[in-house]
Amino acid sequence: MSDLMETLRQEGISPDLLRAVEEYRAAHALPEALRPRIPASGFTYYGREVWEQALAALLCGENLLLAGGKATGKNVLAENLAAAFGRPAWDISFHVNMDAASLIGMDTFVDGAVTFRPGPVYRCAQCGGFGVLDEINMAKNEALAVLHAVLDFRRAIDVPGYERIPLAEETRFIATMNYGYAGTRELNEALTSRFAVIQMPTITEENLEKLLRAQFADLTDKYVHQFALLFLDLQKKCDSAEISTKALDLRGMLDALRLMRRGVAAGPALDMGITNKAFDSYEQGLIRDVIAARIPASLTAEKLFR
């Protein structure tokens, strides 16, 4: 957590906001049993303006909706925010079978007796956690209806057959949504109005290079630059609809670099990390052409890393 705060200072995040976050952490002590739930993300989100908007919103007691396309860092930022505030996080992934009981909890048998088993939203409310509502625009209406009283001024959960549970003061919800994925849809106005919305920008060349250096400190400056430009080249091809977004995979590019460090040549490594995620042979050829313009297929670890 201290490393993340130091990184944010180096990124030029407002000292007043960082001081307010530290005061928040000091004012809301966390029981030792919940400390393992504080995220320890392997990545840091880079983007000063987005960080400042997100911190300010959460300090004001708002819930956040992070909206944007693929590879904009929505989930990384959500994890980073929970870590910065020192709060336990619950990841709640929406899917077609997610219902109210899955979110709030349900009755179950323990030693022959009916016992309430709390769901992630209930636990978040009890513990003052950060609930990450992943792909919220894939949720069914039944599941979304449960969230209305949680996200607005009522800040409470009515559990059928049990008591009304008020949310702990520290509780926040951070929702993420992609555009255009199969199974997604527009959020209704009633739900959207309960969030402060940040439109996540595409990552810049400068921030890509920071990310690459943070992950691969021994990557040569030349190839830090070339891999950043490669990702931006793929992004341009996606924006112009020459290739699908399957190839726009930042995780895949980082995976490919790890394979190269292990001795796999650049061509096969980038095939595994990026190219082969498109299953059309013609599209694979287009992606390989984009990659070849930046990274030689025969490139090995000796030339990549110091």
Disulfide bonds with the S-S distance in Angstrom:
none
